């Protein structure tokens, strides 16, 4: 049975040493996806200061 999921990431929340902090265009990224089978899956989120991309790994 397909199951819907939502995950959120807040890239603008400071993490790590202050010298590595970079201002971001997106204060929050929300990813909604459906898993149609029982296999384990990973939904990767690739971030840069002005863009993001997602993909499903199996």
N, C-alpha and C positions, 0 to 999 in steps of 0.2 A: 504494500500500500504506500503510495507516495506521501512524503511528509515534508511540510514546509518549514523552513528555518530562516531566521533573520539574525545577522550579526552586525555589530556596530564597532567602529574604531574611531577614536578621537585623536587624530595625528597632531592637533595643536596643543595637546596637553604636554607640558615639558617632561622630558625623560632624559636621563643620562647627564653627563657633565655639561655645564653651561656653554662651553666652547663649541659643542656639537649641535646646539639647538638652532633650528632654521625656521623662519616664519613660513607658514603653509597657507595655501589658498583655500583649502577645504577644512573647516573646523571639525567636521564629522563625515565619515563615510559609512553608509548603510548598504549592506549587501543582503538581498533576499534571494533564496534559492530553494529548489525542490530536489530531494533525494528520492529517486524512484525505486531503488533496490536496497538490499541489506548490506552491501559492501561498504567498507570504511572508505571515506573520501576526505580530501583536504581541499579547502577553498583558499587559494593563495591570494593575498592582497599585496601588490607591489606599489610602493608609494615613492613619489618624488615631490618636491615643493609645490609644483603646479599641475600634477596629473596623478592618476592612479589607474591600475588595471587589475582585473581579477581573472582567474582561470581555475578549472577544476583539475585536481590531480587525483589519480586513483591508485 
